[in-house]
């Protein structure tokens, strides 16, 4: 079964690459594609005992980076709890990350 899943994943990737080529060639295709797109970024926070516990902030966004919703996750081994972030708590977290955090491609030649 794992071989069949890999084959399916490779076919799906080829299909996605064809779609990305269309998106790159046509502003109309690009607009349609990005209207449907969303993303998520999970930021793992530093902890004293990362082998035992972890916590993170997960942002769900639109394609242009607007936050749709966010949540805090706390993990102890296989046990975890997730709490929605909104209102003042979300404002505080966004402010903390807004000036020092951004995404960009890592230059492989560095």
C-alpha positions in Angstrom: 0.0 0.0 0.0 2.8 2.6 0.7 4.0 2.2 -2.9 0.5 3.0 -4.2 0.2 6.1 -2.0 3.6 7.3 -3.2 2.5 6.8 -6.8 -0.8 8.7 -6.1 1.2 11.5 -4.4 3.6 11.8 -7.4 0.6 12.0 -9.9 -1.0 14.7 -7.7 2.2 16.7 -7.6 2.5 16.6 -11.4 -1.1 17.8 -11.6 -0.4 20.6 -9.2 2.8 21.6 -11.1 0.7 21.9 -14.3 -1.7 24.1 -12.4 1.1 26.3 -11.1 2.4 26.7 -14.7 -1.0 27.9 -15.7 -1.1 30.3 -12.8 2.3 31.7 -13.7 1.2 32.3 -17.3 -2.2 33.9 -16.8 -3.3 36.7 -14.5 -6.9 35.3 -14.7 -5.8 31.9 -13.5 -3.6 33.5 -10.8 -6.6 35.5 -9.5 -8.9 32.4 -9.5 -6.2 30.3 -7.8 -5.3 32.8 -5.0 -9.0 33.5 -4.2 -9.3 29.9 -3.1 -5.9 29.7 -1.3 -5.2 29.9 2.4 -2.3 29.0 4.5 -1.2 28.2 7.9 2.0 28.9 9.9 2.8 27.2 13.1 5.4 28.8 15.3 6.9 26.6 18.0 7.8 28.5 21.1 11.0 27.9 23.1 10.5 25.7 26.2 12.8 24.6 29.1 12.1 20.9 28.5 11.4 20.4 24.8 11.6 16.6 25.2 8.7 16.7 27.6 6.5 19.7 26.6 6.0 22.0 23.7 3.7 24.8 22.8 3.0 26.7 19.7 0.9 29.4 18.0 -0.9 28.4 14.8 -2.1 31.1 12.4 -4.6 30.3 9.6 -4.4 33.0 6.9 -5.7 34.1 3.5 -3.3 34.0 0.6 -2.4 37.6 1.2 -1.4 36.9 4.8 -4.5 38.2 6.6 -5.2 36.1 9.8 -8.5 34.3 9.6 -8.1 32.6 13.0 -5.4 31.5 15.4 -4.9 29.1 18.2 -2.5 28.2 21.0 -1.5 24.6 21.4 0.1 23.0 24.5 1.5 19.5 24.4 2.8 17.1 27.1 3.9 13.9 25.4 0.9 12.5 23.5 -1.6 14.8 25.3 -2.4 18.2 24.0 -4.9 21.0 24.4 -5.7 23.7 21.9 -7.2 27.1 22.8 -8.5 29.6 20.3 -6.7 33.0 20.2 -8.9 36.0 19.6 -9.6 39.5 20.8 -6.9 41.1 23.0 -4.9 37.9 23.2 -4.6 37.7 19.4 -3.8 41.4 19.2 -0.9 40.9 21.7 0.5 37.8 19.8 0.3 39.5 16.4 2.0 42.6 17.7 4.8 40.5 19.2 5.5 38.9 15.8 4.7 41.7 13.4 8.0 43.6 13.6 10.5 40.7 13.7 8.9 37.8 11.9 8.5 37.4 8.2 8.7 34.6 5.7 11.1 34.4 2.7 12.9 31.8 0.7 16.2 30.6 2.1 19.0 31.3 -0.4 20.7 27.9 -1.0 23.9 29.5 -2.0 24.5 31.2 1.4 
